């Protein structure tokens, strides 16, 4: 079993996914032997196959065209993962070799009930244009704990925003999870990529978030509400 499953997704940004693979392929083989990489194509307009000769790679494609389905894509990654830990990050979050080596070496000593977040260099919140030290979509979590206590709420899919905040800052805490920052160095660098041609209206999901808080922060009732296939 691999120590860590790296999970990311993309929409209409195949070159960035292949660039991520090329970046990871420069790392020491002792690091790569401990990881698998799962990339979900969230129904891009064209389907292209990612390749790697030295990384354990799984690529899958969502068959339905669901706007802002990153929560569903990440849930699919969790269900496919074979690693003991899940390392989530957006396709434009570039991890350093030092950062991944550090995570691989210490993950077996970490608390399995804690969601570990990371300092991110050059990350600016695209909604508020505010510099941020951590990214809510970038974290390390025990695979079993995440499947039983976490998972994204796909009620937010179809509209923009708040699926990440609802998970990391509301019901993860509500159902027994803890949060901490891992390390005092910046393991990730944000590349400031922004998906285009999709509406970024927060109104619908903001109201949905407020409703769920009033309901007592319920857990999601189902996962992966779409068809998918291996690429």
C-alpha positions as CSV (number, residue, x, y, z in Angstrom):
1,X,0.0,0.0,0.0
2,X,1.2,3.5,-0.8
3,X,1.6,5.9,2.1
4,X,-0.1,8.8,0.4
5,X,-2.6,9.3,-2.4
6,X,-2.2,12.7,-4.0
7,X,-5.6,13.8,-5.4
8,X,-6.3,16.7,-7.7
9,X,-8.8,17.5,-10.5
10,X,-9.1,19.8,-13.5
11,X,-11.6,21.2,-15.9
12,X,-10.3,22.4,-19.4
13,X,-6.8,22.6,-18.1
14,X,-5.1,19.4,-19.3
15,X,-1.7,21.0,-19.9
16,X,-1.6,22.0,-16.2
17,X,-2.3,18.4,-15.2
18,X,0.4,17.1,-17.4
19,X,2.8,19.8,-16.1
20,X,2.0,18.6,-12.5
21,X,3.1,15.1,-13.5
22,X,6.3,16.4,-15.2
23,X,7.1,18.4,-12.0
24,X,6.6,15.4,-9.7
25,X,8.7,13.2,-12.1
26,X,11.7,15.4,-11.1
27,X,11.5,14.2,-7.5
28,X,13.7,11.5,-6.0
29,X,12.4,8.0,-6.8
30,X,12.3,7.1,-3.1
31,X,9.6,9.7,-2.7
32,X,7.6,8.6,-5.8
33,X,7.7,5.0,-4.6
34,X,5.5,6.0,-1.6
35,X,2.8,7.9,-3.5
36,X,0.1,7.4,-6.1
37,X,-1.4,10.3,-8.1
38,X,-5.1,10.4,-8.8
39,X,-6.3,13.1,-11.2
40,X,-10.0,13.5,-12.0
41,X,-11.0,15.2,-15.3
42,X,-14.2,16.9,-14.3
43,X,-15.8,16.6,-17.7
44,X,-13.5,18.9,-19.7
45,X,-14.7,19.8,-23.2
46,X,-12.1,17.4,-24.6
47,X,-10.8,14.2,-23.2
48,X,-7.1,13.6,-23.2
49,X,-4.9,11.0,-21.6
50,X,-2.3,11.8,-19.1
51,X,0.9,9.8,-19.1
52,X,3.8,9.0,-16.8
53,X,6.4,6.3,-16.9
54,X,7.5,6.5,-13.3
55,X,4.5,7.7,-11.2
56,X,1.7,5.4,-10.1
57,X,-1.1,7.3,-11.9
58,X,-4.9,6.9,-12.0
59,X,-6.9,9.2,-14.3
60,X,-10.7,9.1,-14.4
61,X,-13.2,11.3,-16.1
62,X,-16.6,12.5,-15.0
63,X,-19.2,11.7,-17.6
64,X,-21.9,14.3,-16.7
65,X,-21.3,18.0,-17.2
66,X,-21.9,19.4,-13.7
67,X,-20.8,23.0,-13.1
68,X,-18.5,23.5,-10.1
69,X,-18.4,19.7,-9.3
70,X,-15.0,19.9,-7.5
71,X,-16.5,18.4,-4.3
72,X,-17.8,15.4,-6.3
73,X,-14.5,15.0,-8.1
74,X,-12.6,15.0,-4.8
75,X,-15.0,12.5,-3.3
76,X,-14.4,10.2,-6.2
77,X,-10.7,10.5,-5.6
78,X,-11.1,9.5,-2.0
79,X,-13.1,6.4,-2.9
80,X,-10.4,5.4,-5.5
81,X,-7.4,6.0,-3.3
82,X,-5.3,3.2,-2.0
83,X,-3.0,5.3,0.1
84,X,-3.2,5.4,3.9
85,X,-3.3,9.3,3.7
86,X,-5.0,11.6,1.2
87,X,-3.2,14.8,0.1
88,X,-5.6,17.1,-1.6
89,X,-4.6,20.2,-3.6
90,X,-5.8,22.1,-6.6
91,X,-4.2,21.6,-10.0
92,X,-2.5,25.0,-9.7
93,X,-1.0,24.3,-6.3
94,X,2.6,23.2,-6.9
95,X,4.2,21.2,-4.1
96,X,8.0,21.3,-3.5
97,X,10.1,18.2,-3.4
98,X,11.1,19.1,0.2
99,X,7.4,19.4,1.1
100,X,6.4,16.1,-0.2
101,X,9.4,14.4,1.2
102,X,8.6,15.8,4.6
103,X,5.0,14.7,4.4
104,X,6.0,11.1,3.3
105,X,8.5,10.8,6.1
106,X,6.3,11.9,9.0
107,X,2.8,10.9,8.0
108,X,3.0,7.6,9.9
109,X,3.5,9.6,13.1
110,X,0.6,12.0,12.6
111,X,-2.7,12.1,14.5
112,X,-5.3,10.3,12.3
113,X,-8.1,12.5,13.6
114,X,-6.5,15.7,12.4
115,X,-6.8,17.5,9.1
116,X,-3.4,19.0,8.4
117,X,-3.3,22.2,6.3
118,X,-0.3,23.9,4.9
119,X,1.2,27.3,4.4
120,X,0.9,28.3,0.7
121,X,3.1,30.8,-1.0
122,X,1.5,33.5,-3.2
123,X,-2.1,32.5,-2.6
124,X,-4.7,35.2,-3.1
125,X,-8.4,34.5,-2.5
126,X,-10.0,35.1,-5.9
127,X,-13.3,36.2,-4.4
128,X,-11.9,38.9,-2.0
129,X,-8.5,39.5,-3.7
130,X,-7.0,39.0,-0.2
131,X,-3.6,37.3,0.4
132,X,-4.1,34.1,2.4
133,X,-1.5,31.9,4.3
134,X,-3.5,28.6,3.8
135,X,-5.7,27.3,1.1
136,X,-8.9,25.5,2.2
137,X,-8.5,23.0,-0.6
138,X,-5.0,22.0,0.3
139,X,-4.8,19.5,3.2
140,X,-3.6,16.0,4.3
141,X,-6.0,13.7,6.0
142,X,-6.2,10.0,7.1
143,X,-8.1,8.1,4.3
144,X,-10.3,6.1,6.7
145,X,-11.1,9.1,8.9
146,X,-12.0,11.2,5.8
147,X,-14.3,8.6,4.3
148,X,-16.2,8.2,7.6
149,X,-16.1,11.7,9.0
150,X,-15.4,13.9,6.1
151,X,-16.2,13.8,2.4
152,X,-17.5,16.9,0.5
153,X,-21.2,17.8,0.4
154,X,-22.3,17.5,-3.2
155,X,-25.4,19.6,-2.5
156,X,-23.1,22.5,-3.3
157,X,-22.2,21.1,-6.8
158,X,-23.9,23.0,-9.7
159,X,-23.2,26.4,-8.1
160,X,-20.1,28.2,-7.1
161,X,-18.4,28.2,-3.7
162,X,-18.6,27.2,0.0
163,X,-18.2,23.4,-0.5
164,X,-14.6,23.7,0.8
165,X,-15.5,25.9,3.7
166,X,-18.4,23.8,4.8
167,X,-16.1,20.7,5.0
168,X,-13.0,22.2,6.6
169,X,-14.5,24.8,8.9
170,X,-18.0,23.4,9.8
171,X,-18.8,19.8,9.8
172,X,-15.3,18.4,10.1
173,X,-15.1,20.0,13.5
174,X,-18.7,19.1,14.3
175,X,-18.2,15.4,13.8
176,X,-15.0,14.9,15.8
177,X,-12.2,16.0,13.5
178,X,-9.4,18.4,14.4
179,X,-7.3,20.8,12.3
180,X,-3.7,21.9,12.5
181,X,-1.0,23.4,10.2
182,X,1.8,21.0,9.3
183,X,5.2,22.4,9.3
184,X,6.5,26.0,9.5
185,X,7.6,26.2,5.9
186,X,5.6,26.8,2.7
187,X,5.3,23.4,1.0
188,X,3.0,24.7,-1.8
189,X,3.2,27.6,-4.2
190,X,0.0,28.9,-5.8
191,X,0.3,29.5,-9.5
192,X,-2.8,31.8,-9.7
193,X,-4.7,29.8,-12.3
194,X,-8.4,30.6,-12.6
195,X,-10.9,28.5,-14.4
196,X,-12.7,30.7,-17.0
197,X,-16.1,30.6,-18.7
198,X,-17.9,29.6,-15.5
199,X,-20.1,31.9,-13.4
200,X,-18.7,32.7,-10.0
201,X,-22.0,33.8,-8.3
202,X,-21.8,32.9,-4.6
203,X,-25.5,33.7,-3.9
204,X,-27.0,30.3,-4.2
205,X,-24.4,28.4,-2.2
206,X,-24.1,31.1,0.4
207,X,-27.8,30.7,1.2
208,X,-27.3,26.9,1.1
209,X,-24.5,27.2,3.7
210,X,-26.5,29.3,6.0
211,X,-29.4,26.9,5.7
212,X,-27.2,23.9,6.6
213,X,-25.8,25.8,9.6
214,X,-29.4,26.4,10.9
215,X,-30.1,22.7,10.4
216,X,-27.2,21.8,12.7
217,X,-24.5,21.2,10.1
218,X,-25.8,17.8,8.6
219,X,-23.4,15.4,7.0
220,X,-23.7,14.7,3.3
221,X,-26.3,11.9,2.5
222,X,-24.7,10.5,-0.7
223,X,-21.5,10.7,-2.6
224,X,-20.3,10.6,-6.3
225,X,-23.7,11.5,-7.8
226,X,-22.6,11.0,-11.4
227,X,-21.1,8.4,-13.7
228,X,-17.4,8.1,-14.4
229,X,-14.9,6.0,-16.2
230,X,-11.1,5.3,-16.3
231,X,-9.2,7.1,-18.9
